[in-house]
């Protein structure tokens, strides 16, 4: 029996009765107004987290306690589809559109698989939704390919770094239904919502490299900041 996410249902009812407010400036009508969307995407910096190890390179686009991070938190825990689409557009404009202009390589976007438990609770696979929207916005220049699948459901919220690393090794596997030879020379970018310890993305990168992918990168939309907790902001600005 599917578990109903009461918070999500209530949130969607409220959004149906009252227009959403911009998460940046508070203007009524959109989850993110055009001005805030432009400002965030134009000022987005892809900061490097990791350059060595299993992954070729890992980057993040913003911190979890900033507007983009708060949008991710709200979208995940209240299953707000409109917010996911806004997040995808900002990430595309601020990062992927620039990447495709600079690179002549084939770009393959691999969403990190969401646990089946969370898909049932939220009624959607948020990372696949974001990846699909980025693919659509790119007009085919970026291909979303599910090279990874979920092997085992694990819950990482509140887990220690040691536990997270152990869970990561059991959580993700390659999608055996796909011919990896097609993507051997492509620029493969694994997309995830939050970088906490990097265990999941690092393990995913290792698995793809073992499967024969030569160029593997990781992109986290947000990253935890020491001593800063994520806040779900309701259309207000500090």
C-alpha positions in Angstrom: 0.0 0.0 0.0 1.4 3.4 -1.1 2.2 5.7 1.8 0.6 9.2 1.3 2.8 12.2 1.9 0.4 14.4 3.9 2.8 17.4 3.7 2.9 17.1 0.0 -0.8 16.9 -0.4 -1.4 19.9 1.9 1.3 21.9 0.1 -0.2 21.2 -3.3 -3.7 22.2 -2.1 -2.4 25.4 -0.7 -0.5 26.2 -3.9 -3.8 25.5 -5.8 -5.6 28.0 -3.7 -2.9 30.6 -3.4 -0.4 31.5 -6.1 3.2 30.6 -5.3 5.7 33.2 -4.2 9.2 33.7 -5.6 11.7 32.0 -3.3 14.1 34.8 -4.0 12.2 38.1 -3.7 8.8 37.0 -2.5 6.9 38.3 -5.5 3.6 36.5 -6.1 3.0 34.3 -9.1 6.0 32.0 -9.6 8.3 29.8 -7.6 11.2 31.8 -9.0 10.6 35.0 -10.9 12.4 35.9 -14.0 14.7 38.4 -12.3 15.8 36.1 -9.6 16.2 33.2 -12.0 18.5 35.4 -14.2 20.5 36.6 -11.2 21.0 33.2 -9.7 22.0 31.6 -13.0 24.3 34.4 -14.1 26.1 34.4 -10.7 26.3 30.6 -10.3 29.8 29.3 -9.7 30.7 25.7 -10.3 33.1 25.2 -7.4 35.4 22.2 -7.4 35.1 19.8 -4.5 37.3 16.9 -5.7 39.8 16.4 -8.4 41.4 13.1 -7.5 40.3 9.7 -6.6 37.7 7.6 -8.4 36.0 10.7 -10.0 37.6 12.7 -12.8 36.2 15.9 -11.2 33.4 16.8 -8.8 31.7 20.2 -8.5 28.8 21.9 -6.7 26.7 24.9 -7.6 25.7 26.4 -4.3 25.3 25.9 -0.6 22.4 24.1 1.0 21.5 27.2 3.2 21.3 29.5 0.1 18.2 30.1 -2.0 18.9 27.3 -4.5 19.6 24.8 -1.7 16.4 25.8 0.1 14.5 25.3 -3.1 15.9 21.8 -3.3 14.9 21.1 0.3 11.4 22.3 -0.1 10.9 20.5 -3.5 12.1 17.2 -2.0 10.3 17.2 1.3 7.0 18.7 0.0 7.2 17.1 -3.5 6.6 20.4 -5.3 6.9 19.6 -9.0 6.9 23.2 -10.0 10.0 23.8 -7.9 11.9 20.9 -9.4 11.3 22.4 -12.9 12.6 25.8 -11.8 15.7 24.1 -10.2 16.3 22.3 -13.5 16.1 25.5 -15.5 18.4 27.4 -13.2 21.0 24.6 -13.3 20.7 24.3 -17.0 21.1 28.1 -17.6 23.9 28.5 -15.0 25.9 25.4 -15.8 25.0 23.1 -18.6 24.2 25.7 -21.3 27.8 27.1 -20.7 29.2 23.6 -20.8 27.7 22.7 -24.2 29.0 25.9 -25.7 32.5 25.2 -24.5 32.6 21.5 -25.2 32.3 19.6 -28.5 32.1 16.3 -26.7 28.9 14.3 -26.4 27.4 15.2 -22.9 25.6 12.4 -21.1 23.7 13.3 -17.9 23.2 10.5 -15.4 20.8 11.1 -12.6 21.7 9.6 -9.2 19.0 6.9 -8.6 16.5 7.8 -5.9 15.6 5.2 -3.4 12.3 3.3 -4.1 11.1 4.2 -0.6 11.4 7.9 -1.3 9.8 7.6 -4.8 6.8 5.9 -3.1 6.6 8.5 -0.4 7.0 11.5 -2.7 5.2 10.2 -5.8 8.1 11.1 -8.1 11.8 10.5 -8.8 13.1 14.0 -8.3 16.6 13.5 -9.8 15.2 11.9 -12.9 12.7 14.7 -13.3 15.4 17.3 -13.1 17.6 15.4 -15.6 14.7 15.0 -18.0 14.0 18.8 -17.9 17.6 19.7 -18.5 17.7 17.3 -21.5 14.5 19.0 -22.8 15.9 22.5 -22.3 19.2 21.6 -24.1 17.2 20.7 -27.2 19.0 17.3 -27.4 22.6 18.6 -26.9 22.6 16.8 -23.5 21.3 13.2 -23.3 19.8 11.9 -20.1 20.8 8.2 -19.8 20.1 6.1 -16.7 23.4 4.3 -16.6 22.9 3.7 -12.9 20.1 1.9 -11.0 19.2 1.4 -7.4 20.6 -1.8 -5.9 19.5 -1.4 -2.3 17.3 1.2 -0.4 19.2 3.0 2.3 18.4 6.1 4.3 21.4 8.4 4.7 19.8 11.3 6.6 21.6 11.6 9.9 24.1 8.8 9.2 27.8 9.2 10.0 30.3 9.5 7.3 31.5 6.0 7.9 28.0 4.6 7.7 27.3 6.7 4.5 30.3 5.2 2.8 29.3 1.7 3.6 25.7 2.4 2.4 27.0 3.9 -0.8 28.8 0.8 -1.8 25.5 -1.2 -1.5 23.1 1.3 -2.9 24.0 1.8 -6.5 24.8 -0.5 -9.4 25.2 -0.2 -13.2 22.1 -0.6 -15.4 22.8 -3.9 -17.1 20.1 -3.2 -19.7 22.3 -0.5 -21.3 25.2 -0.9 -23.8 27.9 1.0 -22.1 30.1 0.9 -25.2 28.0 3.7 -26.7 29.1 6.1 -24.0 32.7 5.1 -23.6 34.1 8.3 -25.0 31.3 10.7 -23.9 31.6 13.3 -21.2 29.4 11.6 -18.5 28.1 13.8 -15.7 26.5 12.2 -12.6 23.9 14.6 -11.2 22.8 14.6 -7.5 21.0 17.1 -5.4 23.2 17.4 -2.3 26.9 16.7 -1.5 27.2 15.8 2.1 30.2 13.5 2.4 30.5 12.7 -1.3 30.2 8.9 -0.6 27.3 8.3 -3.1 28.8 10.3 -6.0 32.3 8.9 -5.5 31.0 5.3 -5.5 28.8 6.0 -8.6 31.9 7.4 -10.3 33.9 4.3 -9.4 31.2 2.0 -10.8 31.0 3.9 -14.1 34.7 3.8 -14.6 34.9 0.1 -13.9 32.1 -0.3 -16.6 34.4 1.4 -19.1 33.4 5.0 -19.1 36.6 7.1 -19.6 35.4 10.6 -18.7 33.3 10.7 -15.5 32.4 13.9 -13.6 30.0 14.6 -10.8 27.8 17.6 -10.2 26.0 18.3 -6.9 23.4 21.1 -7.0 24.1 22.0 -3.4 26.6 21.2 -0.7 26.5 21.2 3.1 28.3 24.1 4.8 29.9 23.5 8.2 27.7 24.8 11.1 25.0 25.8 8.7 21.7 24.0 8.6 19.3 24.0 5.6 16.3 26.2 6.0 13.1 25.9 4.0 12.4 29.6 3.4 8.8 30.7 2.6 9.3 33.5 0.0 11.4 35.7 2.3 14.9 37.1 1.8 17.5 37.8 4.6 
